[in-house]
Amino acid sequence: MASLGQMIFCTMIILIVSFAALIIVILSVSLSGSGFGGSTSSVLSNNKKPIANLRKDQLLSCYFNTGQNSVINQVSVTWEKKGLTGVVYKYVNGADALTDQNPQFKARTQVFPDSLARGNGSLLLRAVRRSDEGEYTCSISSSEGKGTANIQLRTAAFSVPTFKLSSGALVAEARSWFPEPNVTWSDFDGHVLQGSTNFTQNSAGIFSVVSRLQSVNISDTYTYRVENNLVTGISSATLTGTEVSTNTYFIYNAASSLLSLTYLAIMTSVLCIYYLT
């Protein structure tokens, strides 16, 4: 039986963590967009922490939200990157304004003029490089007001693996991963299986991953999981005789400090309840 002092101590810890989570919620809401002189207007982003696949195109979301689907006039958009001189992209008076564009982004960026009239200032960044990673600021001004949104771009490399049967083994090859991933095999029931994996790194630091699962049954389904701290790729490989049919999907790690703190609050509560009993 827990003492009164122990109960008070656990209650205080739970309240402190819960209040901290509440404060983060309030701050994230209040800082998610800048006001424009009206409570219903803001510049927002659908994804403030996107993960871009290296050498692929990436859309950075940014739009002017007036709370209504109306046409706005005199729209200007400026994209900047923290720590970088010059602009990433600029659109003013119905045309590109790229005289001070940083050379890193030359011929690699565009907005969508037809969407600007609806307040959509999203930026398409082509052929993403590792040097593109960082914090971007999208600034939109119009006849309705102005504001900014910050987007933290993260970069990774990930690719769909190919599968084949070779000498009784199921072989998976993923040609492009970064950072270096971990590989896990499991059977249809989720039991972890022992595979062997080789990593080869090219001059750009990108890893090619070849993994073998020995002694597979030719009528079973296996799960191949390759993951790093940013992206997880999960493939289901079904064997039918000498054929392998597959399905792959990706999960992006968008965990925030709020989620981590919420998890901490839950675990603290569980541990305190366990301790008191």
QUIMOGI-V172148 format. One record per helix or strand of 2 or more residues. SS is the DSSP state (alpha for helix, beta for strand). FROM is the first residue (numbers start at 1). LEN is the number of residues. If there is no record, write none. Layout:
ss=<SS/SS>
from=<FROM/FROM>
len=<LEN/LEN>
This chain:
ss=<alpha/beta/beta/beta/beta/beta/beta/beta/alpha/beta/alpha/beta/alpha/beta/beta/beta/beta/beta/beta/beta/beta/beta/beta/beta/alpha>
from=<4/42/51/58/63/76/89/95/103/109/113/123/130/134/145/162/169/182/192/196/207/221/231/243/257>
len=<28/3/3/3/3/6/4/2/3/2/4/3/3/9/13/5/10/6/2/6/7/7/10/10/20>
